[in-house]
């Protein structure tokens, strides 16, 4: 989640019409208003709302300890809270806390000005004194992917993890998209599979997008064969494609969580001894970054990569490639050194 985007978006206050003088709202109008409220509550993704609730609870606890009102919060109070977090929290974490506080104000119809000088200048000062480089997710290309899936045996867990990693890479999927895949979203054929993503981070309107993934040349790393094998092994006929497996190897019905994807990747990486540079982090997002990096390296055009990865910003997508080519395409190579 991008804290800046979240601070500008989110739910809007639903203005409820006043009841007629001397009476109550007509039953049909009351039902329509309740339906509108239900839709408004779905304006943000469940993961975003959960994060907001956690962040707001922290802010409210801080305000209680300092004997000040959390809602509505004075700009100076918000600035003081951010300053208290600055030594131990990243700028992205501060942006998310700010977004959560702003969201709480907006849904209650309270005035909110995130650009207030007290807040803006405090954040600028924090950036100057505590600014640090954000650790990007290391791009995991097919070389690392082969090592990861080599740790997956033919058992139920190994079969699921192999399909999860290969589909995540080949589909350039975010982990929320990956765990959101249902059996009904897949159409398998001799050529490959079609994957319907009903909704994603860049498709909040829910228009949906369909991806095509052909069969791979190598059986051990073919994402389509891996998905087919998992569907058969897990007897996945409908509902979540990827579900939890307990410590005794028993398959559950609960959908795998986004953090579950991270844990699987870290566990497989530890076994495969896959490591990343100190300035980067090992994250499921690395599967998506690795797809972009490798597709570009193989000569794919911008529109082809963006059409598959669903990136809306060309600069963001090319950022992955620039990082991968910092040394190989550096103009320093042209110098007589």
N, C-alpha and C positions, 0 to 999 in steps of 0.2 A: 504494500500500500504506500502510496506517495502522500506524505503528510500535507504538502502544499496543496495538492489537488483535493484532498479530503477537506481541508480547511475552507476551500471555496465551494465545495459541493455539499452533498448530504441532504437530509430531509428538510423540508420547509414547513413552517407552522401552518396547520390546517385551520382556516378561519371558519368557524361554525356559525351559521346564520342564527340570529336571535329568534327565540320562540315568539309566536304571535302574542300580542298583549292579552293577558288574562287566560292564556292557554298554553299547551305544550306543542312541541313539534309533531306534525302529522306522522303516523307510524311509518309510512313509506319513505318520508324524508329522513327520519331518524335512522332507518335501515341503510339508506344511501350514504349518510354521513359516516356511519360505522364502517361501511365498506370502503369509503374513501380513506378513513384512518388506517384500515388494514393495509391498503395499497401503499400509503405513505410510509408505514413501518417497513415495507420491503424495498424502499428506495436505495438502501445500502445493503451490501452483502452481509450475511450473518457473521463472517469472520471479522469484518470491519466493526460491526456493532459490538461484538464481544470484546474487541480490543479497546473500543471507546469506553465500555463499561468499566473495564479494569483500570484504564487511565484516569477516568473521572473519579473512581473510588479513591485512588491515590491522592488526587488533588483535594478531594473533600476531607480526607484524613489529615492532610497537611494544614488545611484551613482550620479544622477543628483544633489542632494542636496549637495554632497561632491565634486562635480566637477571632477569626474573621469569616465573613460570609462567603461561601463558595459560589452561590447563585443569587442574584447577579454578582459577578466578581468585578471588583474595581481593576482597571488596567494595572495600577501599581501592585495589586495583590498578585495578579498573573505574572508580572515581571519578576516579583520577588520569588515566586515559586520556581520559575524557570532558572533564576540565578542559583537557587538552592540545589537544583539538579545538575547544573552545568559541569561541576568537577567530575561527575561520575557517569553522565549520560552523553550519548552522541547527539549531533545536531538533528539527525533524522528522528531520534527518540523524542527530542524536545518538540520537533514539528508535529509529531503525532499527539503528544500531550496537548499541545495548543489546539490541534484539530478537534480533539475530544471535548475540550472545554468549550470551544466555539459551537460544536454540534449541540451540546447540552443547552446552551443559551438559545440557539435558533429554534429548537423544537418546543421551547417554552415561551417563545415570543419575546425574549429578552434582548435588549440592545447588545450588539457585539461588534467590536471594531478591532480585528486582529492587527491592523496596521497602525494602531494608536502609537504615538511617539514613545511612550514608556515601554511598550512591548517591543517595538521595532528596534529601538536603540539598544535595548538590553540584549537582544539576539545578535545584533551587530558586534557588540562588545564581547559576547561569549565566543563568537566566531573568531575574533582577533586573538583572544587569549587562550582559548581551548580548542581552536580549530585543528582538526586532524583529518588525514586522508581516509576516505571511506574505503574499507576493505571490500573490493569487488569479488563477486563469485568467480572462482577459477573456471575457465572454459574446459569442459570435459569432452574431448574429441573421441573418435572411434577407437583410438589406441588405448585410452584409459577405459573406455566402455568394454572392450574385449577382456581386459583384466578383471573388471568388476563382475561381468556375467560368468567368467570362468569359475568364480567361487560358488555359483549357484548349482546345486546338485539336482537330481531328478525328483527329489521329494516335493511335497506340497509347497513348503516355504520357498525352496529354491526355484520352483516353477513360477510361483507368483512374482518373486523378486526379479527374475529374468525378464518376464513380460513387462513389468512395471518400468524397469530401467530402459529397455529397448523402445517401448512405446513413448516414454517421456522424451527420449532423445530424438527419435524419428519424427515425432509430432511437434517438436519444439514446444512442449507443453509446460505451462506453469504448474506447480504442484497442486494448486486448487483445482485446475482443470483436469489434471490426471486422476485425482481421487473422485472427481465428479462424474467420471465416465460411467455410464450404465450399459448393460448388455444391449439394451434396445438402441443405443447410439451407434452400434457397430454393424456394418454390412460387409461380410466376408465373401470373397470370390476367388477365382483362380488367379487373377492378376494381383490381388492385394486386398486392402480393406479401405472402406470409407468410414470416417469418424465424424459424427455430428457433435459439435460443441454448442449446446443450446445457449450458453452464456459464458462470458469471460471478462477479465479485468477491463478490456477495451471495448466490451460489448454489453454495457450495463442495460441497454434497452432490450436485450434479449432477442435480437434479430437472428442470432445463430450463424454458424459458419461450418462448412463441411470440408474436411481435409482428406486428401488421398495419400495413402501410404502403400507403395508397391512392395512386392516380395523382394527380400534381399538376395544377393548373390551367394552368401554364405549361410548355411543352415544354422550354425551356432549363434549368429548375430542377426538373424532375420526377425524383425519385429512382428511380422504377420504370423510366422510359424510359432513364435513364442506366445503370442496372444491366443492362438488356436489351442496350443498345448495346455495353457492355463485354463481356458474355458472348459476343456475336457476334464482336466485333473480336478478342478474345483467344482465341476458340475454347475457352471454359472449359466443358468437359463434366462434369468431376468434380474433386474435390480443392479446394485453396485457391482462393477467389474472387479474392483480390488477391495477385498474385505480383510478383516483382522484374522490372524492365526495365533492361538495362544501358545504358551510355552511348551505344552504337551503335543503340539502339532495339530490341534483340532481347529477346523475351519469354523469361523463365526459368520454371523449375518450382518454385523455392523460394518458400515463403510470405513475404510481406512482413512485416518485423519491426515491433513497436510503435514503435520509434524511427524506422523508415522513414516512418510516418504523420506524425510530428513534422517530419521533414525536408521532406516534401511540402508540408505546411501552410506552413512557413516560406518555402519557395521560391515558392509561389504568392502568399503575402502580400507578398513583396518585389516581385514583378512587378506585382501589383495595387495596390501602395502602401497596403496595409491596415496600420494601426498601432494600438496600444492605449496607454492611459494609462501613465505612468511607474510608477504604483503597482501595475500589473497585468502579467501576462505572457501572451504569445501561446502557446497550447498547444492540442493536440487536444481537451483537456477542455473548451475553450471552445465546441466544437460541441454538447456535451451540455448545458452551462450555458445556451447560447443557446436550445436547444429549450425548456428549462424556462421561461426568462424569457419567450419569445415566446408559448408556449402559455398561460401565466398571463395575459399581457396580452390575449390573445384571448378570455379568459373561461372557460378550461378549469377544471374542478373539481380539488380536491386528489387525489381518488381516481383521476381520469382520468390526470392527469400521473404520479402515482406508479405506476399500473399499467403505463404505457408506459416510464417511466425506470427502473423496478425499484428505486427508493429505498426503503429500509426505515425511514428516519428522516424524519418530516415536517419537523423543524426544519432538517435539512440541505438538503432540497429548497427550503424557503421562504427559506433564506439567499440563494439566487441571486436570488430575486425582490426581497428587501429591498434588496440592493445595487443592483439596477437602478432601484428606486423611491426611493432616498434623498432625491432632490431633489423629484421630482414629487409625492410624498405626504407630504412633511415637514410637521409641525404648525406650522412657522414660517409657512406660507402663511396660517394663520388669524390671525396677528398683524397689527396695524395699522402695518405698516412700509412 
